[in-house]
Amino acid sequence: MKVVTQGLSVALLLGLGFSAYAQKHVHGEGELLIAQEGNVLQMQFIIPAADALGFEHQAANSSDKNAINVLAQQLRNSSHAIDIKGQCILQSTENSLAHSHSHSEHDEHDEHDEHDEHDHHNVEATYNFNCKTPVMGFSVTLFNLMPSLNALNVQWISNTGQGSTEVTRSNPVISWQS
């Protein structure tokens, strides 16, 4: 039953975060959702593509495609996003860039003829950790990868409570007490 509970709290937090964030898209600001239960720690970053890549459109040329590939590779290494204070082992990582495709691939699908060129797009990166000791905080290192990213609105839920805060380029540390 514990496994089900862990999955539920993670799913609830991330599900709520998605619906709240879907209404908001501010360049320079992103979202960080954190769920911790027992030894499981999950983090999800949601960043405007303009801040993550320098553009929001679908990859239109080799330079755009290269930027996507480089960022996707960097996001696979959790140290490019966070520096955890605790004994955690990365179990898995996933990002939305692996699912990106170019306009030429997009144009092959007739059902997408009504594509809005000015849609706002986000880059999402999820990290799943197994931690030997409870995590009491960490530093966000993602600001080093994304010069135009200035702030992250953070929401968390853990065994000991829930909360929210904002971290910035000048104050990238998140901490909570058990």
WOMORA-V215568 format. One record per backbone hydrogen bond with DSSP energy under -0.5 kcal/mol. NH is the residue of the N-H (numbers start at 1). CO is the residue of the C=O. E is the energy in kcal/mol with one decimal. If there is no record, write none. Layout:
nh=NH co=CO e=E
nh=NH co=CO e=E
This chain:
nh=5 co=1 e=-2.1
nh=6 co=2 e=-2.5
nh=7 co=3 e=-2.4
nh=8 co=4 e=-2.3
nh=9 co=5 e=-2.5
nh=10 co=6 e=-2.1
nh=11 co=7 e=-2.6
nh=12 co=8 e=-3.1
nh=13 co=9 e=-2.2
nh=14 co=10 e=-2.6
nh=15 co=11 e=-2.7
nh=16 co=12 e=-2.5
nh=17 co=13 e=-2.4
nh=18 co=14 e=-2.2
nh=19 co=15 e=-1.8
nh=20 co=16 e=-2.1
nh=21 co=17 e=-2.7
nh=22 co=18 e=-2.2
nh=23 co=20 e=-0.8
nh=24 co=21 e=-1.7
nh=27 co=25 e=-0.5
nh=29 co=26 e=-2.0
nh=30 co=151 e=-2.2
nh=31 co=46 e=-2.5
nh=32 co=153 e=-2.5
nh=33 co=44 e=-2.6
nh=34 co=155 e=-2.5
nh=35 co=42 e=-2.7
nh=36 co=157 e=-2.6
nh=37 co=40 e=-2.3
nh=40 co=37 e=-2.1
nh=41 co=129 e=-2.1
nh=42 co=35 e=-3.0
nh=43 co=127 e=-2.5
nh=44 co=33 e=-2.5
nh=45 co=125 e=-3.0
nh=46 co=31 e=-2.7
nh=47 co=123 e=-2.9
nh=48 co=29 e=-0.5
nh=49 co=121 e=-3.0
nh=51 co=48 e=-1.2
nh=52 co=48 e=-2.1
nh=53 co=49 e=-3.4
nh=54 co=49 e=-1.1
nh=55 co=49 e=-0.8
nh=65 co=61 e=-2.3
nh=66 co=62 e=-2.3
nh=67 co=63 e=-2.2
nh=68 co=64 e=-2.1
nh=69 co=65 e=-2.4
nh=70 co=66 e=-2.8
nh=71 co=67 e=-2.3
nh=72 co=68 e=-2.7
nh=73 co=69 e=-2.1
nh=74 co=70 e=-2.3
nh=75 co=71 e=-2.7
nh=76 co=72 e=-0.8
nh=76 co=73 e=-0.7
nh=77 co=74 e=-1.3
nh=78 co=76 e=-0.7
nh=80 co=77 e=-2.1
nh=81 co=78 e=-1.9
nh=82 co=78 e=-3.0
nh=83 co=139 e=-2.7
nh=85 co=137 e=-1.9
nh=86 co=84 e=-1.1
nh=88 co=86 e=-1.3
nh=89 co=130 e=-2.7
nh=91 co=128 e=-3.4
nh=92 co=128 e=-1.6
nh=94 co=126 e=-2.2
nh=96 co=124 e=-2.5
nh=98 co=95 e=-1.1
nh=99 co=96 e=-1.2
nh=100 co=97 e=-1.4
nh=103 co=59 e=-1.2
nh=106 co=102 e=-2.4
nh=107 co=103 e=-3.3
nh=108 co=104 e=-0.6
nh=108 co=105 e=-0.6
nh=109 co=106 e=-1.7
nh=110 co=108 e=-0.8
nh=112 co=109 e=-1.7
nh=113 co=110 e=-1.4
nh=115 co=113 e=-1.1
nh=117 co=115 e=-0.7
nh=119 co=116 e=-1.4
nh=123 co=47 e=-3.5
nh=125 co=45 e=-2.0
nh=126 co=94 e=-3.3
nh=127 co=43 e=-2.8
nh=128 co=92 e=-2.7
nh=129 co=41 e=-3.3
nh=130 co=89 e=-2.3
nh=131 co=39 e=-3.1
nh=132 co=87 e=-3.0
nh=136 co=85 e=-0.9
nh=138 co=174 e=-2.3
nh=139 co=83 e=-2.2
nh=140 co=172 e=-2.5
nh=141 co=81 e=-1.7
nh=141 co=139 e=-0.7
nh=142 co=81 e=-1.7
nh=144 co=141 e=-1.8
nh=145 co=141 e=-0.5
nh=145 co=142 e=-1.1
nh=146 co=142 e=-1.4
nh=147 co=145 e=-0.5
nh=149 co=146 e=-1.8
nh=150 co=28 e=-2.8
nh=150 co=148 e=-0.6
nh=151 co=28 e=-1.8
nh=152 co=167 e=-2.7
nh=153 co=30 e=-2.7
nh=154 co=152 e=-0.7
nh=154 co=165 e=-3.2
nh=155 co=32 e=-2.3
nh=156 co=163 e=-2.6
nh=157 co=34 e=-1.6
nh=158 co=161 e=-3.2
nh=161 co=158 e=-0.8
nh=163 co=156 e=-2.1
nh=165 co=154 e=-2.1
nh=167 co=152 e=-2.3
nh=168 co=171 e=-1.8
nh=169 co=150 e=-1.7
nh=174 co=138 e=-3.1
nh=176 co=136 e=-2.6
